[in-house]
Amino acid sequence: MKYYVIAGEASGDLHGSNLIASIKKRDPRAKIRAWGGDLMKAQGATLVKHYRDLAFMGFVEVLMHLRIILNNLKFCKKDILNFAPDAIILIDYPGFNIKVAKFAHKHNIKVYYYISPQVWAWKKRRVYTLKKVVDKMLVILPFEKPFYEEYDMDVHFVGHPLLDEMSKLKNVNRKVFLKQNNLDPKKEVIALLPGSRTQEVSRMLEIMLKVIELYPEYQFVIAAAPSLTEEFYKSLIGKENVTLLFNKTYQLLQVASAAIVTSGTATLETALLYVPEVICYKGNPISYRIAKNLIKIKYICLVNLIMDKPVVKELIQDDLTPENIKSELDQLLTNPKRQRAILEDYDELRHVLGNAGASDNAASIIVSDLKKK
């Protein structure tokens, strides 16, 4: 059978690649075209567009790149018709993917949405569109299943794919890892995870780097996004005393004493690796004001959303200052009571998310459904 998979960012590429591997176990003759990244390509998908050319965030930024987005959508529709897939698998990326879902439904192509858009946070009216054009919702957060069931949708909770990644990890020898990466084994590490998109990293790293001078006794390491270049990061870092590591985020987190993390999937990855973290977010002021009026949730961080309480500190917009980051980091690094509380909450988080196997569960549902057809 033929599958067309669309992801618009780094985390989607990771989860999409694992899903593709699981699909191929069940359908060895599968032909797959994908919008994603190098990981999907490595699993044998024919890469149509790379996510680094697709990742526009914020209302203002989307408007500025509207012509590119519309051209991408036009090209995507044409490519889908030429490929004539049995199924389209959409991974998050709602602004683009919901339009694709409408198009696919119109042409009688099965649509599976793996990793739901956050319609429960804002634009709930989109649920009615999803109900019309999506055949099955395959969700990864436990509260999403009852949410979609309220709208009488065909929804399956498959577990969180990050648990699959965690199950593959080998323990890192701290001393060896630090020496291999020219870091000081005698100093504790604070990890910086500024995001994966160009706009996001530029904005967030500027603030994160200002924290370095407040902690001369620690060493700081940036977990660099593979879709961005070393030259790009160096243009932002300048002469700051910080190390840059590509493709070693999980290993870095295993040796870190704490992390400063941009809101997104990385907040959950950090928690699942039991690293105390402070969550940061700062967007375009106009985009932020619009979003604040539209979004109806108590938290922006996945950890807090899933647990429905403030497990980790969120510093948003004007609250995001080097001084406020330091205030929270001091607690995470030196307060045993705070450290115990956050680690106990991380234990509960793992329990709530269930067991590994999300990719296999999702692939099984999709392939079985198509074979029935």
Salt bridges, closest charged atoms under 4 A:
GLU9 OE1 - ARG197 NH2 2.27
ASP38 OD1 - HIS50 NE2 3.46
GLU61 OE2 - ARG203 NH2 3.60
ASP79 OD1 - ARG33 NH2 2.90
GLU149 OE2 - LYS145 NZ 2.43
ASP154 OD2 - LYS136 NZ 3.04
ASP154 OD1 - HIS156 NE2 2.98
GLU165 OE2 - LYS168 NZ 3.18
GLU200 OE2 - ARG197 NH1 3.56
GLU230 OE2 - LYS234 NZ 2.91
ASP308 OD1 - LYS298 NZ 3.09
GLU328 OE2 - ARG338 NH2 2.83
ASP330 OD2 - LYS326 NZ 2.94
ASP345 OD1 - LYS309 NZ 2.85
ASP360 OD1 - LYS25 NZ 3.72
ASP360 OD1 - ARG26 NH1 3.62
ASP369 OD2 - LYS110 NZ 3.13
ASP369 OD1 - LYS136 NZ 3.50
